[in-house]
Amino acid sequence: MIEGRTDPPKAPFVRALEAKARRLAEAHGENRLRARRNDAGRWRITALLWPLFAKGR
């Protein structure tokens, strides 16, 4: 038989996931805006290429 826990998620874990999702969404939006403007510099901005690994975040 398969068993599972129904405990509520831990608050720090949920906050960390929300922060990651926010960073990904912001980077995606900025990348789409720069692509629409045909800005080739977007490929040099590390926060847009690897939003979860950028320093200072």
ZIRATA-V217271 format. One record per residue. N is the residue number from 0. PHI is phi in whole degrees, 0 to 359 (* if undefined). PSI is psi in radians with two decimals (NA if undefined). OMEGA is omega in degrees with one decimal (none if undefined). Layout:
# ZIRATA-V217271
n: {N & N}
phi: {PHI & PHI}
psi: {PSI & PSI}
omega: {OMEGA & OMEGA}
This chain:
# ZIRATA-V217271
n: {0 & 1 & 2 & 3 & 4 & 5 & 6 & 7 & 8 & 9 & 10 & 11 & 12 & 13 & 14 & 15 & 16 & 17 & 18 & 19 & 20 & 21 & 22 & 23 & 24 & 25 & 26 & 27 & 28 & 29 & 30 & 31 & 32 & 33 & 34 & 35 & 36 & 37 & 38 & 39 & 40 & 41 & 42 & 43 & 44 & 45 & 46 & 47 & 48 & 49 & 50 & 51 & 52 & 53 & 54 & 55 & 56}
phi: {* & 269 & 241 & 211 & 265 & 246 & 297 & 294 & 295 & 287 & 299 & 297 & 295 & 294 & 297 & 294 & 295 & 296 & 295 & 295 & 296 & 296 & 297 & 296 & 294 & 296 & 294 & 296 & 297 & 296 & 295 & 295 & 297 & 291 & 293 & 296 & 276 & 60 & 272 & 288 & 291 & 296 & 281 & 256 & 264 & 296 & 294 & 272 & 283 & 229 & 297 & 274 & 245 & 290 & 287 & 81 & 237}
psi: {2.53 & 2.31 & 2.66 & 2.71 & 2.54 & 0.36 & 2.52 & 2.60 & 2.69 & 2.44 & -0.77 & -0.64 & -0.77 & -0.72 & -0.67 & -0.71 & -0.69 & -0.70 & -0.73 & -0.75 & -0.68 & -0.78 & -0.74 & -0.73 & -0.74 & -0.75 & -0.69 & -0.78 & -0.77 & -0.70 & -0.71 & -0.71 & -0.79 & -0.59 & -0.68 & -0.60 & -0.02 & 0.74 & 1.89 & -0.27 & -0.24 & -0.37 & -0.13 & -0.05 & 1.91 & -0.54 & -0.42 & -0.57 & -0.78 & 1.32 & -0.45 & -0.17 & 0.09 & 2.50 & 2.66 & 0.17 & NA}
omega: {178.9 & 178.4 & 177.6 & 177.9 & 178.0 & 178.4 & 176.9 & 180.0 & 179.3 & -176.6 & 179.5 & 179.2 & 179.9 & 178.3 & 178.6 & 177.3 & 178.0 & 179.2 & 178.5 & 179.4 & 178.7 & 179.3 & 179.1 & -179.3 & 178.8 & 179.7 & 179.8 & 179.0 & 178.9 & 179.8 & 178.3 & 179.0 & -180.0 & 177.4 & 178.1 & 178.7 & -179.2 & -179.4 & -179.3 & 179.7 & -179.7 & 179.5 & 179.7 & -178.2 & -175.4 & 179.9 & 176.8 & -179.2 & -178.9 & -173.1 & -178.4 & -178.0 & -178.2 & 179.7 & 176.4 & 179.6 & none}
